[in-house]
Each structure stands twice: as structure tokens, then as C-alpha cells.
Amino acid sequence: MAPDVLRHEIEAQKKRIVERVRQGPCPGSLFKKQWVSQPSDPFSEGDYGQMLLELEEAGHLLVYDKQNRHPAPASACTVSAVTT
């Protein structure tokens, strides 16, 4: 896949992630485990992790710690829930 086409697909998928998150908080595993298992999904678990980090850094979502429901830093290894 050409770099421009791939970048377009990544940005389109980020929009889908934000649209899903606007529906309410959800576990990060929704993207990193469930979405990645769909046969038509070209992205890996690592791709989703990177997209979630980029969206968090851009201020499009918040990542919460699974244990105590407090916002987790962008560098957290576990993405447990996202919300806008």
C-alpha cells in the first residue's frame, strides 16, 4: 500500500475510533482485540495502540487506568478505557 493511501486509511480509522468513543467509555481492548480480529480490518494491535496514543496526545480522548478509573498518562502501558 502506498504511504499516502496508508496514511488516509489510518486517519479514517482514527475518526471511526473517535466516533465510537463519543458513544460512551469503552475498554481499549475493544479496538486492540475485537476490532483487530475482524477479517476486513487491516490494522494490528500495535497499530491501534499507536492510534490511541496519537488521539490521546491530540486531546481527542482520555485514557483511564483500569484499576482506579483515574486518567492514566499517555505513556501507560495499559489502555483500559477511552472517553471524550
BADRENDREN-455255 format. One record per residue: x negated, z negated, y negated of N, C-alpha, C, O in turn; residue number from 1; residue in three letters. Coordinates in steps of 0.001 Angstrom, whole numbers, plus 500000, padded with zeros to 6 digits. Each point is the difference from the previous one (the first is absolute). Layout:
% BADRENDREN-455255
NODE     n.x     n.z     n.y    ca.x    ca.z    ca.y     c.x     c.z     c.y     o.x     o.z     o.y    n  res
NODE       X       Z       Y       X       Z       Y       X       Z       Y       X       Z       Y  NUM  ALA
...
END
This chain:
% BADRENDREN-455255
NODE     n.x     n.z     n.y    ca.x    ca.z    ca.y     c.x     c.z     c.y     o.x     o.z     o.y    n  res
NODE  499151  500000  501170  500849  500000  498830  499100  500000  498760  499018  499260  499942    1  MET
NODE  501315  501557  499085  499226  500085  498762  500119  498700  499216  501047  499354  500039    2  ALA
NODE  497885  500244  499241  500034  498742  499248  501177  499875  499038  500590  498926  499890    3  PRO
NODE  499761  502158  499410  501125  499934  499060  501320  499767  500723  500855  499253  499526    4  ASP
NODE  499300  501387  501613  501230  499833  500785  500061  498573  500546  501053  499363  499974    5  VAL
NODE  497817  500147  500516  499959  498640  500537  500313  498984  498911  500765  499066  500236    6  LEU
NODE  498658  501096  498571  500265  499080  498889  501488  500013  499643  500591  498955  499728    7  ARG
NODE  500007  502242  500277  501435  500116  499712  500813  499233  501046  500946  499295  499650    8  HIS
NODE  498695  500839  501623  500713  499300  501073  499856  498484  499870  500955  499259  500231    9  GLU
NODE  497852  500288  499402  499776  498564  499821  500849  499478  498847  500642  498958  500129   10  ILE
NODE  499368  501749  498751  500794  499556  498847  501492  500009  500322  500732  499112  499562   11  GLU
NODE  499719  501873  501191  501410  500059  500402  500339  498814  500909  501077  499415  499887   12  ALA
NODE  498001  500235  501014  500247  498866  500890  499989  498688  499225  500773  499095  500312   13  GLN
NODE  498367  500791  498691  500001  498794  499157  501353  499848  499312  500511  498886  499885   14  LYS
NODE  500073  502212  499658  501321  499941  499365  501040  499517  500995  500886  499222  499646   15  LYS
NODE  499013  501238  501610  500942  499549  501026  499827  498500  500266  500983  499291  500216   16  ARG
NODE  497783  500229  499769  499745  498572  500193  500663  499206  498877  500697  499020  500263   17  ILE
NODE  499092  501392  498499  500588  499301  498854  501525  500043  500078  500657  498998  499717   18  VAL
NODE  499911  502138  500661  501455  500095  500148  500508  499002  501037  501028  499354  499794   19  GLU
NODE  498248  500520  501325  500413  499055  501043  499887  498564  499505  500880  499181  500265   20  ARG
NODE  498046  500511  499020  499775  498652  499510  501053  499604  498967  500357  498826  499901   21  VAL
NODE  500129  502117  499348  501049  499707  499010  501288  499530  500661  500835  499374  499347   22  ARG
NODE  499336  500916  501928  501176  499546  500733  499923  498512  500317  501013  499380  500322   23  GLN
NODE  497798  500049  499589  499800  498583  500276  498688  499769  500702  499394  500936  500523   24  GLY
NODE  500153  497795  499493  498733  499670  500654  499999  500440  501458  501032  499992  500670   25  PRO
NODE  497806  500386  499797  499864  500427  501388  498592  499688  500484  499071  499921  499196   26  CYS
NODE  500765  499905  502091  498662  499716  500517  499113  501236  499891  500473  501127  500149   27  PRO
NODE  498252  498660  499592  499048  501104  499948  499950  500761  501307  499657  501182  500024   28  GLY
NODE  500685  498142  501073  499988  500669  501298  501046  501108  500094  499896  500877  500858   29  SER
NODE  501099  499090  498278  500970  501097  499978  499272  501321  499817  500306  500986  500669   30  LEU
NODE  498732  499026  498422  499256  501224  499721  498855  500197  500983  499798  501094  500527   31  PHE
NODE  499453  497828  499712  498770  500091  500780  500234  500072  501505  499097  500384  500743   32  LYS
NODE  502090  499255  499716  500299  500044  501441  501179  500934  500302  499892  500880  500854   33  LYS
NODE  501236  498925  498442  501198  500776  500317  499923  501427  499483  500217  500946  500757   34  GLN
NODE  499472  499220  497940  499957  501358  499458  498905  500819  500671  500191  501186  500269   35  TRP
NODE  498666  498193  500002  498879  500732  500579  500308  500475  501423  499376  500944  500486   36  VAL
NODE  501575  498413  500177  500328  500380  501370  500975  501179  500078  500270  500508  501089   37  SER
NODE  500255  499927  497775  500901  501150  500000  499197  501273  500266  498985  500231  499344   38  GLN
NODE  501449  500592  501599  499249  501207  500353  499732  500938  498816  498979  500687  499979   39  PRO
NODE  501920  499346  499046  499834  500911  498868  499114  499429  498895  499704  500692  499027   40  SER
NODE  499872  498055  501113  499209  499341  498952  498510  500302  500207  499440  499634  501033   41  ASP
NODE  499910  501032  497997  498591  500373  500166  499015  498894  499612  498790  500195  500116   42  PRO
NODE  501704  498648  499427  499118  498971  499483  499686  498930  501036  500802  499726  500892   43  PHE
NODE  498021  499676  498975  499564  498948  500912  500290  498626  499402  500396  499883  498841   44  SER
NODE  499401  499092  501963  500166  498628  499530  499055  499743  498821  500386  499360  499022   45  GLU
NODE  498397  501130  501070  499037  499850  498912  500436  500719  498735  499798  499503  498892   46  GLY
NODE  500803  501673  501277  500515  500739  498842  501060  499173  499267  500000  499907  498773   47  ASP
NODE  500904  499494  502012  501051  499185  499384  499410  498770  499322  500451  499614  498921   48  TYR
NODE  498554  499769  501693  499348  498864  499375  499409  500382  498650  500126  499260  499024   49  GLY
NODE  499228  501906  500928  499412  500478  498754  501088  500306  498970  499854  499663  498825   50  GLN
NODE  501228  500970  501607  501090  500311  499074  500608  498727  499431  500284  499928  498804   51  MET
NODE  499919  499059  502048  500564  498734  499530  499073  499334  498988  500462  499469  498990   52  LEU
NODE  498243  500555  501275  499048  499423  499050  500030  500746  498672  499995  499381  498936   53  LEU
NODE  500037  501952  501125  500036  500788  498769  501275  499744  499202  499967  499906  498773   54  GLU
NODE  501159  499983  501936  501262  499716  499312  499992  498609  499385  500535  499795  498910   55  LEU
NODE  498861  499252  501787  499910  498643  499455  499099  499997  498769  500358  499419  498976   56  GLU
NODE  498491  501217  501113  499066  500042  498873  500614  500682  498781  499684  499650  498863   57  GLU
NODE  501195  501324  501375  500662  500717  498904  501212  499235  499462  500630  500432  499035   58  ALA
NODE  499691  498442  501585  501115  499181  499533  501362  500456  500461  501010  499610  499415   59  GLY
NODE  499043  501217  501634  501281  500498  500499  500648  499084  501032  501187  500141  500294   60  HIS
NODE  498045  498922  500257  500549  499056  500961  499145  498749  500035  498875  499981  499501   61  LEU
NODE  501678  498980  501095  499290  498745  500209  499841  499775  501482  500888  500335  500784   62  LEU
NODE  497999  499106  499603  499758  499655  501397  500027  498482  500106  499331  499301  499238   63  VAL
NODE  501447  500198  501711  500139  498560  500191  499322  499570  501277  499962  500747  500978   64  TYR
NODE  499504  498053  499014  499404  499407  501180  501117  499653  500984  501026  499439  499614   65  ASP
NODE  498772  500889  501623  501028  499770  501017  500248  498508  500232  501126  499607  500304   66  LYS
NODE  497857  499571  499559  500115  498583  500314  500774  499203  498956  500851  499179  500345   67  GLN
NODE  498847  501068  498352  500605  499130  498994  500819  500727  498945  500485  499371  499060   68  ASN
NODE  499676  501922  501074  500835  500811  499103  499534  499992  498547  500791  500252  499091   69  ARG
NODE  497924  499459  500690  499418  500093  498671  499302  501344  499884  499514  500535  500996   70  HIS
NODE  500431  500015  497797  499277  501267  499852  498580  499879  500543  499302  499021  499737   71  PRO
NODE  500288  501976  501013  498657  500038  500583  499142  500936  499173  500522  500945  499409   72  ALA
NODE  498183  498820  500534  499127  500908  499247  499924  501366  500660  500240  500134  501200   73  PRO
NODE  499427  500874  498013  499902  501367  500515  499003  500095  501132  500116  500880  500853   74  ALA
NODE  498909  498233  499174  498974  500046  501034  500434  499331  501303  499236  499974  500964   75  SER
NODE  501977  499488  499073  500469  499321  501204  500023  500969  501171  500383  501162  499857   76  ALA
NODE  499209  498353  501283  499959  500868  501180  501379  500249  500569  500238  501040  500615   77  CYS
NODE  500676  498023  499191  501331  500118  500571  501012  500355  498911  500168  499268  499025   78  THR
NODE  500489  501853  501160  501087  500390  499107  501265  499593  500725  500346  500587  501026   79  VAL
NODE  500345  498415  498452  501141  499485  500746  501337  500415  499432  500937  500231  500765   80  SER
NODE  499191  499871  497944  501261  500393  499417  499727  500652  498652  499040  499655  499311   81  ALA
NODE  501804  501275  500330  499838  500661  498721  501313  499989  499250  501068  500015  500611   82  VAL
NODE  498861  499959  498073  501204  500009  499174  499630  500563  498633  498825  500059  499640   83  THR
NODE  502170  500346  499619  499748  500482  498638  500499  498980  499018  499889  500202  498791   84  THR
END
